Amino acid sequence: MPPRKDPDPSANVQSFYGAELRYRREKAGLTLEQLAEGAFRGISLLSQIERGERGMPMDLAIHVDQKLNTDGFFQRRCEDAAKARRSGHPSYFADIPDLEKQATTIEDWAPFVLPGLMQTKAYMRKLYETAKPWGDPAEVQQKVRARMARAEVWKQAERPYYWAILREDLIRRPVLASAEMAEQLDHILGLVRSTQSVLQILPASTTTHPLMQGHAKVMTFSDAPPLVYVEGEFTGQTIDFPPLVTTYRKSYDLLRAAALPPEASLAMIEEAARGYRHEAQQQD
């Protein structure tokens, strides 16, 4: 049996708190199984946290503090870490960028706006300015930088296998000026082809289909249970309850079946991009 690999507390914030969690757990004489008892999270997540690979969710921090009698230590640190992570992101989204980087597969369903991992700066800025026209321009710029940082996932040597399904309206509605819309669609085409990702378009004529109520992101991991992230206008939720995750995954599979094949979908995006470029030339 190979020797246990202890986390380096100096490596980063997650490693520091992971090492502290292991120290406190072992000092209390508890195994991972015993510490996880009564929590809504699994042993694998606790193990990843101790190795410094995952951040600690708030509900688990509260459970750990109660179990180890640590007087709110992990809850307070969890709050601090969340503040640091969500610079430019809303609180309900704070964990998603890290999870995207750790995922084995990411499956996005985008009924209302293009997926964040595929957006250009111009598209991001337009969304933020439209959602909160009263917002501080500096805050908008901070949010754009934070979302652009998420795109670093595309540069990973072992990046997630990515699959996206978009409503046709998203490529037909000119959210931006014609030239910028053409640039946005070209960006999507380049990403899909350079990363061997899969993209499908759900035709506008498909009026009833699974997952009609909003955005959903399904993520799987090599050594942790799958998760689903769902989002509304100003809210979001991460779901890890196995039966509910299974339901979302079945719905996503049905949505796949209702969408156009990948090649036909890319051809539709190419055609839309050509149309926007032609409009831009006519306007010059």
VMD Tcl script that draws the C-alpha trace (Angstrom):
set ca {
  {0.00 0.00 0.00}
  {1.56 3.37 -1.04}
  {2.23 5.91 1.70}
  {-0.43 8.51 2.30}
  {0.17 11.75 0.47}
  {-0.27 14.67 2.84}
  {-1.36 18.03 1.41}
  {1.12 20.89 1.41}
  {-0.57 23.57 3.56}
  {1.52 26.28 1.92}
  {0.39 25.45 -1.63}
  {-2.88 27.39 -1.58}
  {-5.86 28.29 0.61}
  {-7.69 25.02 -0.11}
  {-4.63 22.96 0.82}
  {-4.22 24.90 4.07}
  {-7.78 24.20 5.20}
  {-7.62 20.65 3.88}
  {-4.56 19.95 6.03}
  {-6.29 21.57 9.01}
  {-9.39 19.45 8.50}
  {-7.33 16.24 8.44}
  {-5.43 17.33 11.55}
  {-8.61 18.13 13.48}
  {-10.34 14.93 12.34}
  {-7.45 12.67 13.28}
  {-7.00 14.49 16.60}
  {-10.66 13.70 17.34}
  {-10.01 10.06 16.46}
  {-12.56 9.97 13.63}
  {-12.38 8.24 10.25}
  {-13.70 9.90 7.09}
  {-16.74 7.64 7.30}
  {-17.46 8.73 10.85}
  {-17.02 12.41 10.03}
  {-19.34 12.13 7.01}
  {-22.06 10.42 9.05}
  {-25.12 12.65 9.19}
  {-23.90 15.00 6.43}
  {-25.51 15.44 3.03}
  {-22.09 15.07 1.38}
  {-20.16 11.91 0.59}
  {-16.85 10.54 1.84}
  {-15.19 11.20 -1.53}
  {-15.82 14.94 -1.22}
  {-14.37 15.01 2.30}
  {-11.29 13.17 1.05}
  {-10.85 15.67 -1.82}
  {-11.15 18.58 0.61}
  {-8.49 17.10 2.87}
  {-6.17 16.73 -0.14}
  {-6.73 20.38 -1.05}
  {-8.51 19.52 -4.30}
  {-11.94 20.96 -3.49}
  {-13.31 23.83 -1.46}
  {-15.66 23.14 1.45}
  {-19.39 23.86 0.93}
  {-21.05 25.83 3.71}
  {-23.41 23.03 4.79}
  {-20.45 20.68 5.20}
  {-18.45 23.32 7.10}
  {-21.29 23.66 9.61}
  {-21.51 19.88 9.95}
  {-17.75 19.53 10.45}
  {-17.68 22.26 13.11}
  {-20.44 20.51 15.02}
  {-18.84 17.08 14.68}
  {-15.32 18.20 15.60}
  {-16.39 20.83 18.12}
  {-14.28 23.47 16.38}
  {-16.37 26.50 17.45}
  {-17.35 27.65 13.94}
  {-13.75 27.61 12.62}
  {-14.52 25.94 9.29}
  {-17.73 27.91 8.79}
  {-15.86 31.20 9.20}
  {-13.07 30.09 6.90}
  {-15.62 28.85 4.38}
  {-17.20 32.30 4.32}
  {-13.78 33.93 3.83}
  {-12.85 31.57 1.02}
  {-16.20 32.12 -0.70}
  {-15.67 35.89 -0.64}
  {-12.26 35.47 -2.25}
  {-13.55 33.06 -4.91}
  {-16.59 35.03 -5.94}
  {-14.81 38.23 -6.84}
  {-16.78 39.09 -9.96}
  {-19.27 36.23 -9.45}
  {-22.54 36.12 -7.47}
  {-22.40 34.09 -4.26}
  {-24.53 31.24 -5.62}
  {-22.04 30.78 -8.48}
  {-18.87 30.95 -6.38}
  {-17.95 27.24 -6.60}
  {-18.78 26.67 -10.27}
  {-15.53 27.94 -11.90}
  {-13.46 25.55 -9.75}
  {-15.85 22.69 -10.46}
  {-15.64 23.34 -14.21}
  {-11.87 22.99 -14.06}
  {-12.11 19.69 -12.14}
  {-14.89 18.17 -14.24}
  {-14.44 15.23 -16.58}
  {-17.47 16.22 -18.65}
  {-19.58 19.39 -18.84}
  {-22.98 19.37 -20.53}
  {-24.58 22.81 -20.93}
  {-28.18 23.58 -21.86}
  {-28.60 27.23 -22.85}
  {-32.17 28.31 -23.60}
  {-31.86 32.06 -22.95}
  {-28.23 33.22 -23.33}
  {-25.10 31.61 -24.76}
  {-23.10 29.51 -22.26}
  {-20.59 31.55 -20.25}
  {-17.67 29.39 -21.41}
  {-18.43 30.36 -25.02}
  {-19.08 34.09 -24.69}
  {-16.92 36.87 -26.11}
  {-16.13 39.97 -24.06}
  {-18.63 42.02 -26.07}
  {-21.41 39.51 -25.41}
  {-20.63 39.32 -21.69}
  {-20.55 43.09 -21.34}
  {-23.88 43.45 -23.14}
  {-25.55 40.90 -20.83}
  {-24.29 42.59 -17.67}
  {-25.18 46.10 -18.86}
  {-28.67 44.95 -19.89}
  {-29.38 43.03 -16.67}
  {-28.32 45.94 -14.43}
  {-28.22 49.18 -16.43}
  {-27.83 51.06 -13.14}
  {-24.68 49.12 -12.27}
  {-21.23 50.59 -11.74}
  {-19.14 50.31 -14.97}
  {-16.18 49.19 -12.85}
  {-18.28 46.34 -11.44}
  {-19.28 45.32 -14.97}
  {-15.63 45.21 -15.97}
  {-14.83 43.08 -12.92}
  {-17.58 40.62 -13.85}
  {-16.31 40.42 -17.43}
  {-12.78 39.65 -16.21}
  {-14.11 36.96 -13.88}
  {-16.06 35.30 -16.67}
  {-13.10 35.50 -19.04}
  {-10.99 33.77 -16.40}
  {-13.37 30.81 -16.55}
  {-12.37 30.31 -20.18}
  {-8.91 29.24 -18.98}
  {-10.47 25.79 -18.68}
  {-10.09 25.47 -22.48}
  {-6.30 25.67 -22.10}
  {-6.02 22.76 -19.67}
  {-4.05 19.76 -20.88}
  {-6.83 17.52 -19.55}
  {-9.82 19.76 -20.12}
  {-13.37 18.50 -19.65}
  {-15.20 16.92 -22.57}
  {-17.73 19.62 -23.41}
  {-21.22 19.28 -24.90}
  {-23.62 22.19 -25.37}
  {-27.19 22.47 -26.61}
  {-28.44 25.94 -27.62}
  {-31.83 27.19 -28.68}
  {-31.81 28.43 -32.28}
  {-33.07 31.82 -31.09}
  {-29.68 32.49 -29.51}
  {-27.93 32.59 -32.86}
  {-30.78 34.30 -34.71}
  {-31.44 37.14 -32.24}
  {-28.96 40.01 -32.78}
  {-28.02 40.70 -29.15}
  {-25.00 42.66 -30.46}
  {-24.27 44.73 -33.53}
  {-23.96 42.61 -36.67}
  {-20.15 42.57 -36.76}
  {-19.93 41.59 -33.08}
  {-22.56 38.87 -33.52}
  {-20.54 37.43 -36.39}
  {-17.45 37.51 -34.17}
  {-19.35 35.75 -31.37}
  {-20.55 32.96 -33.64}
  {-17.10 32.55 -35.20}
  {-15.70 32.28 -31.67}
  {-18.10 29.44 -30.89}
  {-17.22 27.61 -34.09}
  {-13.50 27.95 -33.36}
  {-13.89 26.67 -29.81}
  {-15.96 23.66 -30.78}
  {-13.57 22.60 -33.51}
  {-10.31 23.27 -31.70}
  {-11.38 21.46 -28.53}
  {-13.25 18.56 -30.17}
  {-16.38 19.60 -28.32}
  {-19.95 18.88 -29.38}
  {-22.60 21.51 -30.04}
  {-26.22 21.02 -31.04}
  {-28.95 23.48 -31.93}
  {-32.51 22.97 -30.75}
  {-34.68 24.29 -33.63}
  {-37.01 27.20 -32.90}
  {-39.84 25.05 -34.28}
  {-39.44 22.68 -31.30}
  {-41.91 24.32 -28.96}
  {-42.08 21.61 -26.27}
  {-39.07 19.74 -24.95}
  {-37.36 18.66 -21.69}
  {-35.74 21.31 -19.47}
  {-38.03 24.09 -20.68}
  {-37.80 26.03 -17.42}
  {-34.21 27.27 -17.55}
  {-30.47 26.81 -17.84}
  {-28.86 23.59 -16.63}
  {-25.24 22.44 -16.43}
  {-24.44 18.77 -15.75}
  {-20.91 17.98 -14.56}
  {-19.26 14.63 -13.93}
  {-15.97 13.97 -12.14}
  {-13.40 11.19 -12.13}
  {-13.50 10.68 -8.37}
  {-16.67 12.39 -7.14}
  {-20.42 12.10 -7.78}
  {-21.98 14.14 -10.62}
  {-23.56 17.54 -10.01}
  {-26.14 19.71 -11.70}
  {-26.14 23.50 -11.61}
  {-29.39 25.29 -12.46}
  {-29.82 29.04 -12.78}
  {-32.50 31.69 -13.04}
  {-32.29 35.46 -13.49}
  {-30.74 36.25 -10.09}
  {-30.52 32.82 -8.48}
  {-28.62 29.58 -8.89}
  {-28.43 26.21 -7.19}
  {-26.00 23.29 -7.18}
  {-27.76 19.92 -6.94}
  {-26.00 16.74 -5.82}
  {-28.98 14.65 -4.61}
  {-28.45 11.46 -6.70}
  {-32.09 10.77 -7.76}
  {-32.53 14.40 -8.87}
  {-29.19 14.43 -10.71}
  {-30.28 11.25 -12.52}
  {-33.53 12.93 -13.55}
  {-31.66 15.92 -14.98}
  {-29.29 13.66 -16.89}
  {-32.19 11.71 -18.41}
  {-33.83 15.00 -19.42}
  {-30.60 16.19 -21.01}
  {-30.37 12.96 -23.02}
  {-33.93 13.52 -24.30}
  {-33.01 17.10 -25.20}
  {-30.03 15.77 -27.18}
  {-32.38 13.57 -29.17}
  {-34.64 16.55 -29.97}
  {-31.76 18.76 -31.21}
  {-30.16 18.86 -34.65}
  {-27.11 16.67 -35.32}
  {-23.75 18.34 -34.57}
  {-22.71 18.90 -38.20}
  {-26.06 20.40 -39.14}
  {-25.88 22.60 -36.04}
  {-22.44 23.96 -36.95}
  {-23.62 24.57 -40.52}
  {-26.54 26.60 -39.14}
  {-24.15 28.71 -37.04}
  {-21.87 29.26 -40.04}
  {-24.84 30.40 -42.11}
  {-25.95 32.81 -39.37}
  {-22.42 34.22 -39.05}
  {-22.28 34.85 -42.80}
  {-25.58 36.68 -42.58}
  {-24.33 38.95 -39.80}
  {-21.10 39.68 -41.68}
  {-23.11 40.61 -44.78}
  {-25.30 42.94 -42.71}
  {-22.21 44.55 -41.21}
  {-20.75 45.17 -44.68}
  {-24.04 46.71 -45.84}
  {-23.99 49.07 -42.88}
  {-20.43 50.32 -43.54}
}
mol new
graphics top color blue
foreach p $ca { graphics top sphere $p radius 0.5 }
foreach p [lrange $ca 0 end-1] q [lrange $ca 1 end] { graphics top cylinder $p $q radius 0.2 }
display resetview
